[in-house]
């Protein structure tokens, strides 16, 4: 039997912070999930959590655990992490028995069960990472390519608010939500970053925000990606923050008693403002972040700059906005016109016959 405690310790001390460079928020989320799983397993098997063995946490137990989260704890599918849905399909299969046919069968079963495309691709993403790690550890002779499931009805463009839609939304908001929305639309801060933003992060004289923290499920930590970033304030955000300045406490956006805003409160208020605005789109706070990035690209800002402002660790993530700037490719190749013209001129000069040659 294999004791599970050393594996969990290595996961949180080595795998997450060092190999994956996960933020404290991500680590907290994983820790909470493990806590629930170990408590459930301990109660079910009548074994102390520290004495559990890896072999005791098998596929049927995990499936029952997911059902427990949904029933006893009233967690929805997203809360119980539906990515673990691959377990009942592959939990008892040897690694080398998971082939393309088995993956296609999983896709078909999930679609038949009514699972949406995003959830299916989340499941496939976890499975892809597991098999890639198995290949790195030489447990598999060859890597298995797992392609995401395409949604034929999905729009390829990233959802965002147009300039007019953003104005309509802000116009129907009251304070402090109006200020919070304006800052979100002009800085691209995530909801957790807005809720965790403190006045000592804001420099109104130089016009910048140093984004140092994020809040997730009541836990404060570093922003997503584990790195702080600096965001310049444009005139709209700067004036808004100046007018919004208060002395209720350290948090920029807060309750009347100075405490930080809860995530659910922010969601409900945005839904209320959306209903008043007359907009028919379904949006969340992250839509405001997408709108910030989309508006920048539409105004000609380079994707590299947008990547830095959003705090994306990879330019691949930022490339989702590239379709909003169709002139990028044309402008990129135009820079070669000067070089080509110079080359034509130089070639023409070299081909001229020397004066007096009689040619």
KOLNU-384593 format. One line per 10 residues: their letters; for each residue x, y, z of N, C-alpha, C, CB. Coordinates in steps of 0.2 Angstrom, whole numbers. Glycine has a CB too. Example, Ala and Ser with C-alpha at 12.3 -4.5 7.8 and 13.67 -1.06 7.14 Angstrom:
2
AS = 66/-28/39/62/-22/39/66/-16/39/57/-22/45 ~ 64/-11/35/68/-5/36/64/0/39/70/-3/29;
This chain:
359
XXXXXXXXXX = 4/-6/0/0/0/0/4/6/0/-5/0/6 ~ 2/12/-3/6/18/-4/2/23/0/6/20/-11 ~ 6/26/5/3/31/10/2/37/5/8/33/15 ~ -4/41/6/-6/46/2/-3/53/4/-13/47/1 ~ -1/53/11/1/59/14/8/62/11/3/58/21 ~ 13/58/9/19/61/6/17/64/-1/24/56/6 ~ 13/61/-5/11/63/-11/8/70/-11/7/58/-15 ~ 3/71/-6/0/77/-6/5/82/-4/-6/76/-1 ~ 9/81/1/14/85/3/19/88/-3/19/82/9 ~ 21/83/-7/25/84/-13/21/89/-18/28/78/-16;
XXXXXXXXXX = 15/87/-18/10/91/-23/10/98/-21/3/88/-23 ~ 9/100/-15/9/107/-13/15/110/-12/5/107/-6 ~ 21/106/-10/27/110/-9/31/110/-16/31/106/-4 ~ 30/105/-20/35/105/-26/31/106/-33/38/98/-27 ~ 25/102/-34/22/102/-40/18/109/-41/17/97/-40 ~ 14/111/-37/11/118/-38/15/124/-38/5/118/-33 ~ 19/125/-33/22/132/-32/28/132/-37/24/133/-25 ~ 32/126/-38/38/126/-41/37/124/-49/43/122/-38 ~ 34/119/-50/34/116/-57/28/120/-61/32/109/-57 ~ 23/121/-57/17/125/-61/17/132/-59/11/121/-59;
XXXXXXXXXX = 21/134/-55/21/141/-53/14/144/-51/24/146/-58 ~ 10/140/-48/3/142/-46/3/147/-41/-1/135/-44 ~ -2/151/-42/-3/157/-37/-6/154/-30/-8/162/-40 ~ -6/158/-25/-8/156/-19/-16/154/-19/-7/161/-13 ~ -19/158/-23/-27/157/-24/-28/150/-27/-30/162/-29 ~ -24/148/-32/-24/141/-35/-23/136/-30/-20/140/-41 ~ -18/137/-26/-16/132/-21/-21/131/-16/-9/134/-17 ~ -24/137/-14/-30/137/-9/-35/133/-11/-32/144/-7 ~ -37/134/-18/-43/130/-21/-41/123/-21/-44/133/-28 ~ -35/121/-23/-34/113/-23/-34/111/-15/-27/112/-26;
XXXXXXXXXX = -31/115/-11/-31/112/-4/-38/111/-1/-27/117/1 ~ -42/116/-3/-49/115/-1/-53/109/-3/-53/121/-2 ~ -51/107/-10/-54/101/-13/-51/95/-10/-52/101/-21 ~ -45/95/-8/-42/89/-5/-45/88/2/-34/90/-5 ~ -46/94/5/-48/93/12/-55/90/12/-49/100/15 ~ -59/92/8/-66/89/7/-66/82/5/-70/93/2 ~ -61/80/1/-61/73/-2/-58/69/4/-56/73/-8 ~ -53/71/8/-50/67/13/-55/66/19/-44/70/16 ~ -59/72/20/-64/71/26/-69/66/24/-67/78/27 ~ -71/66/18/-76/62/15/-74/54/16/-79/63/8;
XXXXXXXXXX = -68/53/13/-65/47/13/-64/44/20/-58/47/9 ~ -61/48/25/-60/46/31/-66/44/35/-57/52/35 ~ -72/48/34/-78/46/37/-81/40/34/-83/52/36 ~ -80/39/28/-83/33/24/-79/27/26/-83/34/17 ~ -73/27/26/-69/21/28/-67/20/35/-62/21/23 ~ -69/25/39/-67/25/46/-60/24/47/-71/19/49 ~ -56/28/44/-49/28/44/-46/36/45/-45/25/38 ~ -42/37/49/-39/44/50/-36/46/44/-34/44/56 ~ -37/53/42/-34/55/36/-27/54/35/-35/63/35 ~ -23/54/40/-16/53/40/-14/46/38/-12/56/46;
XXXXXXXXXX = -19/42/39/-17/34/38/-20/32/32/-20/30/44 ~ -23/36/28/-26/34/21/-20/32/16/-30/39/18 ~ -22/27/12/-17/25/7/-20/27/0/-16/17/7 ~ -16/28/-4/-18/30/-11/-23/25/-14/-11/31/-16 ~ -21/18/-13/-26/13/-17/-33/14/-14/-23/6/-15 ~ -34/16/-8/-41/17/-5/-45/22/-9/-40/18/2 ~ -42/27/-12/-46/32/-15/-46/30/-23/-42/39/-15 ~ -51/26/-24/-52/23/-31/-57/27/-34/-53/15/-31 ~ -58/25/-41/-63/28/-45/-70/28/-42/-63/25/-52 ~ -73/23/-40/-80/23/-37/-80/27/-31/-82/16/-35;
XXXXXXXXXX = -75/28/-27/-75/32/-21/-76/39/-23/-69/31/-16 ~ -72/41/-28/-72/48/-30/-78/50/-34/-66/49/-35 ~ -81/45/-37/-88/47/-40/-93/48/-35/-90/41/-45 ~ -93/44/-30/-97/45/-24/-96/51/-21/-97/39/-19 ~ -90/53/-20/-88/59/-17/-91/65/-21/-80/60/-17 ~ -91/65/-28/-94/70/-32/-101/71/-31/-92/69/-39 ~ -104/65/-30/-112/65/-29/-113/68/-22/-114/58/-30 ~ -109/66/-17/-110/69/-11/-109/77/-11/-104/66/-6 ~ -105/79/-15/-104/87/-15/-111/90/-18/-98/89/-20 ~ -114/86/-23/-119/89/-26/-126/88/-22/-120/86/-33;
XXXXXXXXXX = -126/83/-18/-132/82/-14/-132/85/-7/-134/75/-14 ~ -127/82/-3/-127/84/4/-124/91/5/-122/79/8 ~ -120/93/0/-117/100/1/-120/105/-4/-110/100/0 ~ -125/103/-8/-129/107/-12/-124/111/-17/-133/112/-8 ~ -119/108/-19/-114/111/-24/-117/110/-31/-107/109/-23 ~ -116/114/-35/-118/113/-42/-112/110/-46/-120/120/-46 ~ -113/108/-52/-108/105/-56/-101/109/-56/-110/104/-63 ~ -102/115/-57/-95/119/-57/-92/119/-51/-97/126/-59 ~ -95/119/-45/-92/119/-39/-89/113/-37/-97/121/-33 ~ -92/107/-39/-89/101/-38/-84/99/-43/-94/95/-37;
XXXXXXXXXX = -82/103/-47/-76/102/-52/-78/96/-56/-70/101/-48 ~ -82/98/-61/-84/92/-66/-79/90/-70/-90/95/-70 ~ -73/93/-70/-67/90/-74/-65/83/-72/-61/95/-73 ~ -67/81/-65/-66/74/-63/-71/69/-66/-67/74/-56 ~ -75/71/-71/-79/67/-74/-76/61/-78/-84/71/-78 ~ -70/62/-80/-66/57/-83/-64/51/-79/-59/60/-86 ~ -65/52/-73/-63/46/-68/-67/40/-69/-64/49/-61 ~ -74/41/-69/-78/35/-70/-77/31/-77/-85/36/-70 ~ -75/35/-82/-73/32/-89/-66/29/-89/-73/38/-94 ~ -61/31/-85/-55/29/-86/-52/27/-80/-50/34/-89;
XXXXXXXXXX = -55/27/-74/-52/26/-68/-49/19/-67/-58/26/-62 ~ -52/14/-70/-49/7/-69/-45/5/-76/-55/2/-68 ~ -45/9/-80/-41/7/-86/-33/8/-85/-43/11/-92 ~ -29/3/-88/-22/5/-88/-20/10/-92/-18/-2/-90 ~ -15/14/-91/-13/20/-95/-13/18/-102/-7/23/-92 ~ -9/13/-104/-8/11/-111/-15/9/-114/-3/6/-112 ~ -20/8/-111/-27/6/-114/-31/13/-116/-30/2/-109 ~ -28/18/-114/-32/25/-115/-30/27/-122/-31/30/-110 ~ -33/25/-127/-31/27/-134/-37/32/-137/-31/21/-138 ~ -35/34/-143/-40/39/-147/-47/36/-147/-37/40/-154;
XXXXXXXXXX = -48/30/-148/-55/27/-148/-58/28/-141/-55/20/-150 ~ -55/27/-136/-58/27/-129/-59/35/-128/-53/25/-124 ~ -55/39/-130/-56/47/-129/-63/49/-133/-50/51/-131 ~ -63/46/-139/-69/48/-143/-75/45/-140/-68/45/-151 ~ -75/39/-137/-81/36/-134/-83/41/-128/-79/29/-132 ~ -78/43/-124/-79/48/-119/-83/54/-121/-73/50/-115 ~ -80/57/-126/-84/63/-129/-91/62/-131/-80/65/-136 ~ -92/56/-134/-99/54/-136/-103/53/-130/-99/48/-141 ~ -101/50/-125/-105/49/-119/-107/55/-115/-101/44/-114 ~ -102/60/-115/-103/66/-112/-108/70/-116/-96/70/-111;
XXXXXXXXXX = -107/70/-122/-112/74/-126/-119/71/-126/-110/74/-134 ~ -120/65/-126/-126/61/-125/-129/63/-118/-126/54/-126 ~ -125/64/-113/-128/66/-106/-129/73/-106/-122/64/-101 ~ -128/77/-111/-130/84/-111/-125/88/-108/-136/85/-107 ~ -119/86/-107/-113/90/-105/-111/95/-110/-107/86/-103 ~ -111/102/-108/-109/107/-113/-102/106/-116/-110/114/-110 ~ -101/110/-121/-94/109/-124/-88/112/-120/-94/113/-131 ~ -89/117/-116/-84/120/-112/-82/115/-107/-86/126/-109 ~ -87/112/-104/-85/107/-98/-82/101/-101/-92/104/-95 ~ -84/98/-107/-81/93/-110/-73/94/-112/-84/91/-117;
XXXXXXXXXX = -72/100/-114/-65/102/-116/-61/103/-109/-65/108/-120 ~ -64/105/-104/-61/105/-98/-59/98/-95/-65/109/-92 ~ -63/94/-96/-62/87/-95/-56/84/-99/-68/82/-95 ~ -56/85/-105/-51/83/-110/-44/86/-108/-53/85/-117 ~ -45/93/-106/-38/96/-104/-35/93/-98/-40/103/-103 ~ -39/91/-93/-36/87/-88/-33/81/-90/-41/86/-82 ~ -37/77/-94/-34/70/-96/-28/71/-100/-40/67/-101 ~ -28/76/-105/-22/78/-109/-16/79/-104/-23/84/-113 ~ -17/83/-99/-11/84/-94/-9/78/-91/-13/90/-89 ~ -13/74/-89/-12/68/-85/-8/63/-90/-18/64/-83;
XXXXXXXXXX = -10/62/-96/-6/58/-100/1/61/-103/-10/56/-107 ~ 1/67/-103/7/70/-105/12/69/-99/6/78/-106 ~ 10/70/-93/14/69/-87/17/61/-87/11/70/-80 ~ 12/57/-89/14/50/-89/19/48/-94/7/45/-90 ~ 19/52/-100/24/51/-105/31/54/-103/22/55/-111 ~ 30/59/-99/37/62/-96/40/57/-91/35/69/-93 ~ 36/54/-88/38/49/-83/40/42/-86/33/48/-77 ~ 39/42/-93/41/36/-96/36/30/-94/48/34/-95 ~ 30/32/-92/25/27/-91/21/25/-97/20/29/-86 ~ 22/29/-103/19/28/-109/24/29/-114/13/33/-110;
XXXXXXXXXX = 24/24/-119/29/24/-125/28/30/-129/28/18/-129 ~ 22/32/-131/21/38/-135/15/43/-132/19/36/-142 ~ 16/49/-133/11/54/-131/4/53/-135/13/61/-131 ~ -2/54/-132/-8/53/-135/-11/60/-137/-13/49/-131 ~ -12/62/-143/-15/68/-145/-22/68/-144/-13/70/-152 ~ -24/73/-139/-31/74/-138/-34/81/-140/-33/73/-130 ~ -38/80/-145/-40/87/-148/-47/89/-145/-42/86/-156 ~ -47/96/-144/-54/98/-141/-60/97/-145/-53/106/-139 ~ -65/97/-142/-72/96/-146/-74/102/-148/-77/92/-141 ~ -75/103/-155/-77/109/-158/-85/110/-157/-75/109/-165;
XXXXXXXXXX = -87/116/-155/-94/118/-154/-96/121/-161/-95/122/-148 ~ -100/118/-165/-102/120/-171/-107/127/-171/-106/115/-175 ~ -110/128/-165/-114/133/-164/-111/139/-161/-120/131/-161 ~ -104/138/-159/-101/143/-155/-98/149/-159/-95/140/-151 ~ -98/155/-156/-95/161/-160/-88/161/-159/-99/167/-158 ~ -84/162/-164/-77/162/-163/-74/168/-159/-74/161/-170 ~ -78/174/-160/-76/180/-157/-77/180/-149/-79/186/-160 ~ -72/183/-146/-72/184/-139/-78/189/-137/-66/186/-136 ~ -83/187/-132/-88/191/-131/-86/197/-127/-93/187/-127 ~ -88/203/-129/-87/210/-126/-92/215/-127/-80/212/-128;
XXXXXXXXXX = -92/220/-124/-96/226/-125/-94/231/-130/-98/229/-118 ~ -98/233/-134/-96/238/-139/-95/245/-134/-101/239/-144 ~ -92/250/-138/-91/256/-134/-98/259/-132/-88/261/-138 ~ -103/259/-136/-110/261/-134/-113/257/-129/-114/261/-140 ~ -112/250/-129/-115/246/-124/-112/247/-117/-114/239/-126 ~ -105/248/-117/-102/250/-111/-104/256/-108/-94/250/-112 ~ -105/261/-112/-108/268/-110/-115/267/-107/-108/273/-115 ~ -119/263/-110/-126/262/-107/-126/258/-101/-130/258/-112 ~ -121/254/-100/-121/250/-94/-119/254/-88/-116/244/-94 ~ -114/258/-89/-111/263/-84/-116/268/-82/-104/266/-86;
XXXXXXXXXX = -120/270/-87/-125/276/-86/-130/274/-81/-128/278/-92 ~ -132/267/-81/-137/265/-76/-135/262/-69/-141/259/-80 ~ -128/263/-68/-126/261/-62/-125/267/-57/-118/258/-63 ~ -126/265/-50/-125/270/-45/-119/268/-41/-131/269/-40 ~ -116/273/-37/-110/272/-33/-111/266/-28/-108/278/-31 ~ -106/262/-26/-99/263/-29/-98/259/-35/-94/260/-24 ~ -104/256/-38/-103/251/-44/-102/255/-50/-110/248/-45 ~ -104/261/-51/-102/265/-57/-94/266/-57/-105/272/-56 ~ -91/268/-51/-84/269/-51/-80/262/-52/-82/271/-44 ~ -83/257/-50/-80/250/-50/-80/248/-58/-83/245/-46;
XXXXXXXXXX = -86/249/-61/-86/247/-68/-82/251/-72/-94/248/-70 ~ -81/258/-71/-77/262/-75/-70/260/-75/-78/269/-73 ~ -68/258/-68/-61/256/-67/-60/249/-71/-59/255/-60 ~ -65/245/-70/-64/238/-74/-63/239/-81/-70/234/-72 ~ -67/243/-84/-67/244/-91/-61/248/-94/-73/248/-93 ~ -58/251/-89/-52/255/-91/-45/253/-89/-52/262/-89 ~ -45/247/-85/-39/244/-82/-39/236/-84/-38/245/-75 ~ -45/233/-85/-45/226/-86/-44/222/-80/-39/224/-91 ~ -44/225/-74/-44/221/-68/-49/216/-67/-44/226/-62 ~ -47/210/-65/-52/205/-63/-56/206/-57/-48/198/-62;
XXXXXXXXXX = -62/203/-57/-66/204/-51/-63/204/-44/-73/200/-51 ~ -59/198/-44/-55/197/-37/-50/202/-36/-52/190/-37 ~ -47/205/-41/-42/210/-41/-46/217/-39/-38/211/-47 ~ -51/218/-42/-55/224/-40/-57/224/-33/-61/225/-44 ~ -60/218/-30/-62/218/-23/-56/218/-19/-65/211/-23 ~ -50/216/-21/-44/216/-16/-40/223/-17/-40/210/-18 ~ -42/227/-22/-38/233/-23/-38/238/-17/-41/237/-29 ~ -33/240/-15/-32/245/-9/-29/251/-11/-28/242/-3 ~ -31/257/-7/-28/263/-9/-21/264/-9/-31/268/-4 ~ -17/260/-6/-10/260/-6/-7/257/-13/-7/257/0;
XXXXXXXXXX = -12/254/-16/-10/251/-23/-11/256/-29/-14/245/-25 ~ -14/262/-27/-16/267/-32/-12/273/-31/-24/269/-31 ~ -9/276/-36/-5/282/-36/-8/287/-41/3/281/-38 ~ -12/291/-38/-16/296/-42/-12/301/-45/-22/299/-38 ~ -6/303/-42/-1/308/-44/2/306/-50/4/309/-39 ~ 5/300/-50/8/297/-56/3/294/-61/14/292/-54 ~ -3/292/-59/-8/289/-63/-6/282/-64/-8/293/-69 ~ -6/278/-59/-5/271/-60/-8/266/-55/3/269/-61 ~ -9/260/-56/-11/255/-51/-5/250/-51/-18/252/-52 ~ -3/248/-45/1/242/-45/-3/236/-42/8/243/-40;
XXXXXXXXXX = -5/232/-46/-9/226/-44/-5/221/-40/-13/223/-51 ~ -6/220/-34/-2/216/-30/-6/210/-27/0/220/-24 ~ -13/210/-27/-17/205/-24/-23/204/-27/-18/207/-16 ~ -26/198/-25/-32/195/-28/-36/192/-22/-31/190/-34 ~ -42/192/-22/-46/188/-17/-50/183/-20/-50/193/-12 ~ -50/177/-17/-54/171/-20/-57/167/-14/-50/167/-25 ~ -63/166/-13/-66/163/-8/-64/165/-1/-65/155/-9 ~ -63/172/-1/-61/175/6/-54/174/7/-65/171/11 ~ -50/171/3/-43/171/4/-39/176/0/-40/164/3 ~ -35/180/3/-31/185/-1/-24/182/-3/-30/192/3;
XXXXXXXXXX = -22/183/-9/-16/181/-12/-14/185/-18/-16/173/-14 ~ -9/182/-21/-6/186/-27/-11/185/-33/1/183/-29 ~ -10/190/-38/-15/189/-44/-14/183/-47/-13/195/-48 ~ -18/181/-51/-18/175/-55/-11/175/-59/-24/174/-60 ~ -8/170/-59/-1/169/-62/4/171/-58/-1/174/-68 ~ 3/173/-51/8/174/-46/12/180/-47/12/168/-46 ~ 11/184/-51/15/190/-52/11/197/-52/19/190/-59 ~ 14/202/-48/10/208/-48/12/212/-55/12/212/-42 ~ 8/217/-57/9/220/-63/7/228/-62/5/217/-69 ~ 9/232/-66/8/239/-66/4/241/-71/15/243/-66;
XXXXXXXXXX = -2/245/-70/-7/247/-75/-7/254/-75/-14/243/-74 ~ -6/258/-80/-7/265/-80/-14/267/-80/-3/268/-87 ~ -16/273/-77/-23/275/-77/-24/280/-82/-24/278/-70 ~ -29/279/-87/-31/284/-91/-35/290/-88/-35/281/-97 ~ -37/295/-91/-40/301/-88/-47/298/-85/-41/306/-93 ~ -51/294/-88/-57/292/-86/-56/288/-79/-61/287/-91 ~ -52/284/-79/-51/280/-72/-48/284/-67/-46/274/-74 ~ -43/289/-69/-40/293/-64/-45/298/-61/-34/297/-67 ~ -49/301/-65/-54/306/-62/-59/302/-58/-58/310/-68 ~ -61/296/-60/-66/292/-57/-64/290/-50/-68/286/-61;
XXXXXXXXXX = -57/288/-49/-55/286/-43/-54/292/-38/-48/283/-44 ~ -52/298/-41/-51/304/-37/-58/306/-34/-49/310/-41 ~ -64/306/-38/-70/307/-35/-73/302/-31/-75/308/-41 ~ -70/296/-31/-73/290/-27/-69/290/-20/-72/284/-31 ~ -63/294/-20/-59/293/-14/-63/294/-7/-54/298/-14 ~ -62/289/-3/-66/289/4/-61/287/9/-72/284/3 ~ -64/287/15/-59/286/21/-62/280/25/-59/292/26 ~ -66/276/22/-70/271/26/-65/265/27/-75/268/22 ~ -59/265/24/-55/259/25/-50/258/20/-59/253/27 ~ -46/253/20/-40/252/15/-43/250/8/-36/247/17;
XXXXXXXXXX = -49/247/8/-51/244/1/-54/250/-3/-56/239/2 ~ -52/250/-9/-55/255/-14/-62/254/-15/-51/255/-21 ~ -65/248/-16/-72/247/-17/-74/242/-11/-73/243/-24 ~ -78/245/-7/-80/242/-1/-87/243/1/-75/244/4 ~ -89/240/6/-96/241/9/-96/247/14/-98/235/14 ~ -101/249/16/-102/255/20/-97/255/26/-109/256/22 ~ -96/249/29/-92/248/35/-85/247/33/-94/242/39 ~ -83/248/27/-76/247/25/-73/240/23/-72/250/30 ~ -78/235/24/-76/228/23/-76/227/15/-80/223/26 ~ -72/222/13/-71/221/6/-78/218/3/-66/216/4;
XXXXXXXXXX = -79/219/-3/-85/217/-6/-85/209/-7/-87/220/-13 ~ -91/206/-6/-91/199/-7/-93/197/-15/-97/195/-3 ~ -90/192/-17/-91/190/-25/-98/190/-27/-87/184/-26 ~ -102/187/-23/-109/186/-24/-113/193/-25/-113/181/-19 ~ -111/197/-20/-114/204/-20/-112/208/-27/-111/208/-14 ~ -106/207/-29/-104/210/-35/-108/207/-41/-96/209/-36 ~ -109/201/-41/-113/197/-46/-120/200/-47/-112/190/-46 ~ -123/200/-41/-130/202/-41/-131/209/-43/-133/201/-34 ~ -126/214/-41/-127/221/-43/-126/222/-50/-122/225/-39 ~ -121/218/-53/-120/219/-60/-126/216/-64/-114/215/-62;
XXXXXXXXXX = -129/211/-62/-136/208/-65/-141/214/-65/-138/202/-62 ~ -142/217/-59/-147/222/-58/-146/228/-63/-147/225/-51 ~ -139/230/-63/-138/236/-68/-139/234/-75/-130/238/-67 ~ -137/228/-77/-138/225/-83/-145/225/-85/-135/218/-84 ~ -150/223/-81/-157/223/-82/-160/231/-83/-161/220/-76 ~ -157/235/-80/-159/242/-80/-157/245/-87/-157/247/-75 ~ -151/243/-89/-148/246/-95/-151/244/-102/-141/243/-96 ~ -155/239/-102/-159/237/-108/-155/232/-112/-161/243/-111 ~ -149/231/-110/-144/226/-114/-147/219/-114/-137/227/-112 ~ -147/216/-119/-149/209/-119/-144/204/-118/-153/207/-126;
XXXXXXXXXX = -137/206/-118/-132/201/-117/-131/198/-110/-125/205/-119 ~ -129/192/-110/-128/189/-103/-120/191/-102/-129/182/-103 ~ -119/195/-97/-112/196/-95/-110/195/-88/-111/204/-97 ~ -104/195/-87/-101/195/-80/-96/200/-79/-99/188/-78 ~ -93/200/-73/-87/205/-73/-81/204/-77/-85/205/-65 ~ -81/198/-79/-75/196/-84/-76/199/-91/-74/188/-84 ~ -83/200/-92/-84/203/-99/-81/210/-99/-92/203/-100 ~ -81/214/-93/-78/220/-93/-71/220/-95/-80/224/-87 ~ -68/215/-92/-60/214/-94/-59/212/-101/-58/208/-89 ~ -64/208/-104/-63/207/-111/-64/213/-115/-68/201/-113;
XXXXXXXXXX = -69/217/-113/-70/223/-116/-64/228/-116/-77/227/-113 ~ -61/229/-111/-55/233/-110/-50/230/-115/-52/232/-103 ~ -49/224/-116/-44/221/-120/-46/222/-128/-42/214/-119 ~ -52/221/-129/-55/222/-136/-55/229/-138/-62/219/-136 ~ -56/234/-134/-56/241/-136/-49/243/-137/-59/245/-130 ~ -44/241/-133/-37/242/-135/-35/240/-142/-33/240/-129 ~ -37/234/-143/-35/231/-149/-38/234/-155/-36/223/-150 ~ -45/236/-154/-48/239/-160/-46/246/-161/-56/240/-158 ~ -42/249/-156/-39/256/-157/-32/255/-159/-40/260/-150 ~ -30/250/-160/-23/249/-163/-17/247/-158/-21/255/-167;
XXXXXXXXXX = -19/246/-152/-14/244/-147/-11/237/-149/-16/244/-140 ~ -5/236/-148/-2/229/-150/-4/224/-145/6/230/-150 ~ -4/218/-147/-6/212/-143/-1/211/-138/-7/206/-147 ~ 6/213/-139/11/212/-134/9/217/-128/18/213/-137 ~ 7/223/-129/6/228/-124/-1/225/-120/4/235/-127 ~ -6/223/-124/-12/221/-121/-10/215/-116/-17/218/-126 ~ -6/210/-118/-4/205/-114/-1/207/-108/1/200/-118 ~ 3/212/-108/7/215/-102/2/218/-97/12/220/-104 ~ -3/222/-100/-8/225/-96/-13/220/-93/-12/230/-100 ~ -15/215/-96/-19/210/-93/-16/205/-89/-22/206/-99;
XXXXXXXXXX = -9/204/-89/-5/200/-85/-6/193/-87/-8/200/-78 ~ -7/192/-94/-6/185/-97/1/182/-97/-9/185/-104 ~ 2/176/-94/8/173/-94/11/171/-101/8/167/-90 ~ 6/170/-106/8/168/-113/4/173/-118/6/161/-114 ~ 7/174/-123/4/178/-129/-2/174/-132/9/180/-134 ~ -1/168/-131/-6/163/-134/-13/165/-132/-5/156/-133 ~ -14/167/-125/-20/168/-122/-23/175/-125/-19/169/-114 ~ -18/180/-126/-20/186/-129/-22/186/-136/-14/191/-128 ~ -20/181/-140/-21/180/-147/-29/180/-148/-17/175/-150 ~ -33/178/-143/-40/177/-144/-43/184/-146/-43/175/-137;
XXXXXXXXXX = -39/190/-145/-42/196/-147/-39/198/-154/-40/201/-142 ~ -35/194/-157/-32/196/-164/-37/197/-169/-27/191/-166 ~ -43/194/-169/-47/195/-175/-50/202/-175/-53/190/-174 ~ -50/206/-169/-52/212/-169/-48/217/-172/-53/214/-162 ~ -42/215/-174/-38/220/-178/-35/217/-184/-31/221/-173 ~ -40/216/-189/-38/213/-196/-33/217/-200/-45/213/-200 ~ -32/223/-198/-27/227/-201/-20/225/-199/-28/234/-201 ~ -19/221/-194/-12/220/-191/-8/216/-196/-13/215/-185 ~ -11/211/-200/-7/208/-204/-5/212/-210/-11/202/-207 ~ -9/216/-213/-8/221/-218/-2/226/-216/-14/224/-220;
XXXXXXXXXX = -3/229/-210/2/233/-208/9/230/-207/-1/237/-201 ~ 8/224/-205/15/220/-203/19/220/-210/13/214/-200 ~ 16/218/-215/19/216/-221/21/223/-225/15/212/-226 ~ 17/228/-223/19/235/-227/26/237/-225/14/240/-225 ~ 28/235/-219/35/238/-217/40/235/-222/37/236/-210 ~ 39/230/-226/43/227/-230/44/231/-237/42/220/-232 ~ 39/236/-238/38/240/-244/45/244/-245/32/244/-244 ~ 47/247/-239/52/251/-239/59/248/-241/53/255/-232 ~ 59/242/-238/65/237/-239/65/235/-246/65/231/-235 ~ 59/233/-249/59/231/-256/60/237/-261/52/228/-257;
XXXXXXXXXX = 58/242/-259/59/248/-264/66/250/-264/55/254/-261 ~ 70/249/-258/77/251/-257/81/246/-262/79/251/-250 ~ 79/239/-261/82/234/-265/81/235/-272/79/227/-263 ~ 75/237/-275/74/238/-282/78/244/-284/67/240/-283 ~ 79/249/-280/83/255/-282/90/253/-282/82/261/-277 ~ 92/249/-277/99/247/-277/101/243/-283/101/244/-271 ~ 96/238/-285/97/234/-291/98/238/-297/92/228/-291 ~ 93/243/-298/93/247/-304/99/251/-305/87/252/-303 ~ 102/253/-299/108/257/-300/114/253/-302/110/260/-293 ~ 114/246/-299/120/242/-301/119/240/-308/120/236/-297;
XXXXXXXXX = 113/239/-311/112/237/-318/113/243/-323/105/234/-319 ~ 114/249/-321/116/254/-325/122/253/-328/115/261/-322 ~ 123/255/-335/129/254/-338/134/260/-336/129/254/-346 ~ 140/259/-335/145/265/-333/145/270/-338/152/262/-332 ~ 145/276/-336/146/282/-341/151/281/-346/146/289/-337 ~ 150/282/-352/156/282/-357/157/275/-359/162/285/-354 ~ 153/270/-357/155/263/-359/153/262/-366/152/258/-354 ~ 148/266/-369/146/265/-376/140/260/-376/151/263/-380 ~ 138/257/-371/133/252/-371/126/256/-372/132/249/-364;
